[in-house]
Amino acid sequence: MSIASRERFAEVVRAGGAAGDPDDVRLDVALLLLSAEAMTDQDVAGPRLDILVDEGLAALDTLAAAVPPEGRDDVRLRSALAEFLGAPSDYGNLESSLLAEVLKRRRGLPILLSTVWTEVARRAGVPAYGVGLPGHFVVGVGDPDGTRVLVDPFAGGLLLPYDRAREIAATVGRSLKPEHLRPHDPIDTIDRVLGNVRAWASTPERARHRLWACELGLVLPRHDLGLRRDYGEALVAVGRYPEASRVLEDYADIVAGPMPLEAEHARRIARQARARLN
């Protein structure tokens, strides 16, 4: 990570204001800058950050140039992107959540692979958008208010029948609703990627990654209130006890009215953090 990458990330994700207007937020640039957070300061020092972003954008441009000019839209995209896919083992790798690495490895989590599809589609003039199904992330190709199909980039871009989409939602105890098939907001997509990173970084040896994923989440123009507690706990995990105590106490003050038990839990962690200073 670097101060420069953090500042640029903030500029990109706040471009659309509090609402995160999809026309203003560059999802490709935001996720490439997110990739820089997993690197050392030296890796992204000076012009290296620009190189990281430029190389990622150039890779997407190259893929878009390979999309055939004619044919059914999902087939056109699949012909250029069929090598991108995922497997269960990819969930154990941080690289699977970093766009810069996904573009190199052509492997990743569903939400990153779907981003590759939508960003290539945008460059090629093909109507496509991310779809955040309960339990999975896919791509809609076509008009979200008219004729469209679902494709699963995690499976190499195979067509995903709506019956199968309903089954996927059911596996996580949800019913598929019309709003689940709407274009996914870019800020929500970035937040979902950061949530995947935090889940991957839940073990003590990955605490540094959990911390930056929390910090980036707090930069977003909107985020879940519980992220503040996660941030305080991440500060504890990296040994920044005074900061952790302040963050957790502030969080407890905010939720004390509607969630008194949650507030007491946060204050207990804050007290334990202060005790480690003795």
N, C-alpha and C positions, 0 to 999 in steps of 0.2 A: 504494500500500500504506500501511498505518498500523499502529502498535502495537496499536490496538484490534481491527483486522480480523484480525491475526495471532493475537491471544489468543483471539478468538472462534472462529476456525478450529480452533485446537488443542482447545478445549473440545468442539466438535462432533465432530471425528473421533476423539477419545479417549473419547467417551461410552460406547462399547461395549466398552471395555477392549482388551487386546491382541488379542483375537479379532475385534474390530470387529463385534459382534452387529448384524445387519441391522435388528433391531427398535429399536435404540437410536441408530443413526447416521442423522442427517437429511441425506440426499444433496442435497436441494434447497438447504438452507441452506449446506452446505459448498461447493457449487459457486458459489453467489452470492457467498460470501465470497472464494472463489478469484478471481472476476471483479474484486474490489476491488484485488487485487494488481497488476493491469495499469494501475491509475490512479495519479495523483499523490496525495501526502498531502493536498493541498488539496481534491481531488475527493471524498475520503472522510472529511474532517475533521468532527468534531462529529456532528450529527444526520444528516449526509449518508450515512454508512454504514448507519444504520438505514433511511433512505429507500430506498437501493439494494436492501437485502434485502426490505423490505416491499413495494416495487413488484414485485419478481420473484415473491414469494409470491402477491401479489394477481393477477398475470397468470396464474399457474397455477390459481388458484381460479376465475378467469373462464372459462378454457378448460374446466375440469371442469364448470362449470355448463352449458356448451353441449353436453355429452355427452347424447344422447337416453336416456331411461329404459328403453327397450325395444329389442329386436333382438339380433342376434348381437354378442358383445362386441367383436370386432375391427372390425366395421362401425360400431358405436357410437363407438368411439374415432376411427376414420378420419373420420367425419363432422365431428368437432370439430377434427381435427389435420391434415387433408389439405394445408393450406397450408404446413405445415412440411416442408421437403425439403432436399436438398443436391445439390451438383454438384462435379466434380473441382476447379474453381477455388476452392472453399471451403477446400481444404487449404492454400492460400497465405495465409490470413487468420487472424490471432490471434483476431479476434472469433468465429470459428467454434468456438473452444474455451472461450468465456466464456458461461456460461448467461444472464447478464443481457443480453448482446448477442443471443444466439440467440432469446430471447423477443421482442426488439424486431424483429429482422430476419427471423425465421422461416426462417433458413438456418443451417446449421452442420454439424459433423462427425457421423458416425453415432452416436457415443457420447453426444454432447450431445442430439441429436434423440431418441435412445432414452430419455434421462433425462426429457425433456419428456413423452414418452408414458407412462412408468411413474409419474411424479409426478402427472400428470393422472388416470391410471387409479386410483391410490391414493385420490385425493380423490373420485373418482366411484364408488368401490366395485367397480371392475372388476379381476379378478385378472390381473396382468401383471407382468413382471419382465425385467430386462436379461439379454441372452444374449451372452456374449463369444466369438463364433466366432473361430477363427484367421483373421486377415485382415479381419474385419468385426465390427460390433457391431449387434445387432438386438434385437427384443423378442419374448418369448414371451407369448402371451395364453391364459390358461386355467390348468389345473392342471399344474405341472411333473412330477407323478408320475402324471398321467392324460391326459385329452384336452386338447390344446393345439395352437395353430398358431403359426407364426413370421411376423412382419411386419417389413418393412424400412422404418423411418422415413426413411432417406436417400432412398428412392424414393417418398416420400409415404405410406408405410404399406401398400404393396402386400404381398399374401401372398408368403411366401418358401417355396417347396417344399423339402423336405428334400434332394432330389436337387441342387437349386441350392446349398444350404448346403454339401453335400459338395464341389461344384465350387469354391466360394469357398475352402474350406480347402485344396483341392489346389493352388490358384494360389500359395500360400505354402509349398508342400511339406509339408503336414500332412494327416493323415487325420482326418476328423470322428469324434469319440468321444462316448459318452454324457455324459461330464462337461462337454463343451463346451456342452451344452444345458441345464445346470443354472442356476438363478438366480445372477447375478453378484453377488459380495460388494460392498457399497458402498465399502469401503476400497480394494479392487482397482480399482473403477471410478474413484475419485478419482485413484489412482496412475496409471491408464492415461491419464486426461485430462492429468495433469502430464507424463507421458512424451510426449504429443503436443505440449505446449507446448515442452518441451526440444528436441524434434526440429525444431520450427519455428524456435526461437531458436538454432540452431547456428552462425549467422554472427556475425562480430564486432560488427556494429552492433546486434544484438539481445541482446547479452550481459547486459544488465540483466534482461531477461525470463527468460533461462536461469537466472540466479542465484536469482530468487524462486521459480521452479518447483522448483529443487533444495531450497531452504530449506523450502518447504511439504512436499515429499516426505519430508524428514527429520523433520517433525513427526508424520507418520502413525505409528500404533502399530506398524506393521511396514513394512519397505522393503528393497529389494535392497541388498546390501552395496556393490555397484558405484556406487551413488548417491553415496557419500562421495567417490569419486574424481571423479565428475562435478562435485560441489560444489567440490572443490579447483580443478579446471580452470576452473570458472565464476568463482571468486574471482580467478584469474590474469587472466581475460579483462577484468575490471573494474578491474584494477590494485591489488587488495588483496593484495599479495605476502606480507607476513608471515603473515597468516591462511591464505593458500593453502598456504604451506610447512608450517605446523603441521598442517593438515587432511590433506595428502598424506602427511606422515611418519607420522601416526597410522594412516592407512589402510594404509600399507606395513607397519607393525608387525603389524597384524591379519592380513594375508594372506601374510606372509612364509613361513610354514610350508607351507601348501597350494599357494600360487601364487608361487613365488620370482621368476619373470620379471615378473609383474604388480607385485610389490613394488618391484623394481628400476626398472621404468618409472615408477611413482609417485614414487620417490625422485629420479629424474632430473628430472622436472618440478619437484619441490620445490627442487632445487638451482638450476635455471634461474630459478625465482621469486626465490630469495634473491639471485642474481647481479644481478637488475634493481634491487636496492636500492643497489648500489655506484655 
